[in-house]
Amino acid sequence: MLELSRIRPIAEGGNRLVFVHPEDPSRCVKVAHPNVSLAAKRARKGLKGKLKPASAFDDNAEEWQVMQQLQATIATISQHVPHCDGFAETDLGPGLVSGLVRSADNTVALPLKQRLWEDGYTSALQNAVDELAAFWVDNAVPSRKLILHNVVVQQRKESARLWVIDGIGSSDLLPFARWSRTLRRQKAARKIADMRVRIDLLMKTRAEGGDPGRHGFMNTGLEGKAD
């Protein structure tokens, strides 16, 4: 059993905590947030939630199911989505184990939101966004909104690569888009367009000296180094 309770998470979302794997610094472990129940998540969805059982709102179970499908059907998915290994027992409940994206200096890749806020929309980030956009649409990757803190930036010596670490899979109640590749590509293009709008809004907030909000900034200094 992996002991996570004595480790500070490197990231905290609305529904999950993310830890560096205590036995393998190249992997991470996602566990359900102890303060968020499946029933509460179901209630937040309103009418949409009433049409599904509470178990349908288990983020780890959903991600594992989706990743098995994507890893089997899109040969190149691991270029922009970390490989998912399945479940491991932890002292905080079932943990989903995935690849942990690290930059060239072996530090954990920071969220796109954090990179944009700290460095601005550099040419390297613009190129990385264009590369992800082309990949996402060409492969018709199904996803929910590409929120900026669900995308991380792998810094290389002279470039960057974006990785989507959460929000994979369809959010449609009746996912008709999965039946047609043309519809899937159109849907993927809309997600990319929405991400670009989010980038523009964040950069406007930054330029005006506004507040970016608390979500989307990783706990640095806790990630360690890979061997």
C-alpha positions in Angstrom: 0.0 0.0 0.0 1.3 3.4 -0.9 1.5 5.9 2.0 0.3 9.3 0.8 -1.2 10.8 4.0 2.2 12.1 5.2 3.0 13.7 1.8 1.8 17.1 0.7 0.1 16.9 -2.7 1.7 18.7 -5.6 -1.7 19.7 -6.9 -5.2 20.0 -5.6 -8.3 20.1 -7.9 -11.9 20.4 -7.0 -12.4 16.7 -6.8 -8.9 15.1 -6.5 -5.5 15.4 -4.9 -2.3 14.6 -6.9 0.9 13.2 -5.4 4.3 12.3 -6.7 4.4 8.5 -6.5 6.4 7.7 -3.4 8.2 4.8 -5.0 8.6 6.1 -8.6 9.3 9.9 -9.3 8.3 9.4 -12.9 4.7 8.6 -11.9 1.9 10.5 -10.1 -1.0 9.2 -8.0 -4.5 10.8 -8.1 -6.9 10.1 -5.3 -10.4 11.4 -4.5 -10.5 14.6 -2.4 -11.4 13.5 1.1 -13.8 16.4 1.5 -15.8 15.8 -1.7 -18.3 12.9 -1.8 -19.7 11.3 -4.9 -23.2 12.3 -3.7 -22.2 15.9 -3.4 -20.6 15.9 -6.9 -23.8 14.3 -8.3 -26.0 17.0 -6.6 -23.9 19.8 -8.2 -24.8 18.5 -11.6 -28.5 19.3 -11.1 -30.9 17.5 -13.5 -28.0 15.9 -15.4 -26.8 14.4 -12.1 -30.2 12.9 -11.3 -30.0 10.8 -14.5 -26.9 9.0 -13.4 -25.9 7.0 -10.3 -23.4 8.6 -7.8 -20.8 6.1 -8.9 -20.8 7.7 -12.4 -19.1 10.8 -10.8 -16.0 8.9 -9.7 -13.3 10.9 -11.6 -10.6 8.2 -11.3 -12.9 5.4 -12.6 -14.0 7.6 -15.5 -10.5 8.6 -16.4 -9.2 5.0 -16.3 -12.0 3.8 -18.6 -11.4 6.7 -21.1 -7.7 6.2 -21.1 -7.9 2.5 -21.8 -10.0 3.4 -24.8 -7.7 6.2 -26.0 -4.5 4.2 -25.5 -6.0 1.4 -27.6 -7.4 3.5 -30.4 -5.0 6.5 -30.8 -1.5 5.2 -31.2 0.1 8.6 -30.6 -2.0 9.7 -27.7 1.1 9.4 -25.4 2.6 12.4 -27.2 0.3 14.8 -25.4 -1.5 12.8 -22.7 0.5 10.9 -20.0 0.2 7.1 -20.1 -2.3 5.8 -17.5 -1.2 2.6 -15.7 -4.3 1.7 -13.6 -5.0 1.6 -9.9 -2.9 1.1 -6.8 -3.9 0.9 -3.2 -3.1 3.9 -1.0 -3.9 4.9 2.5 -6.2 7.6 1.1 -8.2 5.2 -1.0 -7.8 3.9 -4.6 -5.2 5.8 -6.5 -4.9 6.2 -10.2 -1.3 6.0 -11.4 -0.2 8.0 -14.4 3.0 9.3 -15.9 4.3 12.5 -14.3 5.4 15.1 -16.8 8.8 16.5 -16.0 10.8 19.2 -17.8 14.4 19.1 -19.1 15.7 19.9 -15.6 13.7 17.0 -14.1 11.3 19.3 -12.2 7.6 18.6 -12.5 6.0 20.4 -15.4 4.0 23.5 -14.3 0.4 24.2 -15.3 -0.1 26.2 -18.4 -1.9 28.8 -16.4 1.1 29.2 -14.1 3.6 29.5 -16.9 1.5 32.0 -18.7 1.1 34.1 -15.6 4.8 34.0 -14.6 6.4 34.2 -18.1 3.7 35.7 -20.4 2.6 34.2 -23.7 6.1 33.6 -25.1 6.8 32.4 -28.6 7.7 28.9 -27.2 4.3 28.7 -25.5 2.5 29.9 -28.7 4.3 27.2 -30.7 3.4 24.6 -28.1 -0.3 25.6 -28.2 -0.3 25.4 -32.0 1.2 21.9 -31.9 -1.3 20.7 -29.3 -4.1 22.2 -31.3 -3.1 20.4 -34.5 -2.7 17.1 -32.7 -6.1 17.5 -30.9 -8.1 18.2 -34.0 -6.2 15.7 -36.3 -6.8 12.9 -33.8 -10.3 14.1 -32.8 -9.4 13.6 -29.1 -12.5 13.7 -26.9 -12.3 16.1 -24.0 -14.2 18.4 -21.8 -13.1 22.0 -21.6 -9.3 22.4 -21.8 -8.9 24.4 -18.7 -5.5 26.0 -18.4 -4.6 24.3 -15.1 -5.4 20.9 -16.7 -2.7 21.4 -19.2 1.0 21.4 -18.2 4.1 22.7 -19.9 7.1 20.5 -20.4 10.0 22.9 -20.7 12.8 21.8 -23.1 16.1 23.5 -23.9 14.7 25.7 -26.7 11.0 24.7 -26.9 8.0 23.5 -24.9 5.4 20.7 -25.2 1.9 20.8 -23.7 0.4 17.8 -22.0 -3.3 17.4 -21.0 -3.5 15.8 -17.6 -7.2 16.0 -16.8 -10.6 16.5 -18.5 -10.1 13.7 -21.1 -13.3 12.1 -22.4 -16.7 13.3 -23.6 -18.9 15.5 -21.3 -22.0 14.9 -23.5 -25.0 13.3 -21.8 -25.8 11.7 -25.2 -22.3 11.6 -26.8 -23.4 11.7 -30.5 -20.0 13.1 -31.5 -18.4 9.7 -31.0 -20.3 8.3 -33.9 -18.8 10.6 -36.6 -15.1 11.5 -37.0 -16.1 14.7 -38.6 -18.3 15.7 -35.6 -15.5 14.6 -33.3 -13.0 16.8 -35.0 -15.4 19.7 -35.0 -15.9 19.2 -31.3 -12.1 19.0 -30.7 -11.7 22.2 -32.6 -14.2 24.0 -30.4 -12.4 22.9 -27.3 -9.1 24.3 -28.7 -10.8 27.6 -29.7 -12.2 27.8 -26.1 -8.7 27.2 -24.7 -7.3 30.0 -26.8 -10.0 32.4 -25.5 -9.0 31.4 -21.9 -5.4 32.2 -22.7 -6.3 35.6 -24.1 -8.5 36.4 -21.1 -5.7 35.4 -18.7 -3.2 37.5 -20.5 -5.6 40.5 -20.4 -6.0 40.0 -16.6 -2.2 39.8 -16.3 -1.7 43.0 -18.3 -4.3 44.9 -16.2 -2.7 43.7 -12.9 -5.7 41.6 -12.0 -6.0 38.4 -9.9 -5.6 35.1 -11.7 -7.4 33.2 -8.9 -6.1 30.5 -6.7 -6.6 27.5 -9.0 -3.9 26.5 -11.4 -0.7 27.1 -9.4 1.3 24.0 -8.4 2.9 23.5 -5.0 6.5 24.0 -6.1 9.4 22.7 -4.1 7.6 19.4 -3.3 8.2 17.6 -6.5 11.7 16.3 -6.0 14.0 15.2 -8.9 13.9 12.1 -11.0 16.9 9.9 -10.9 
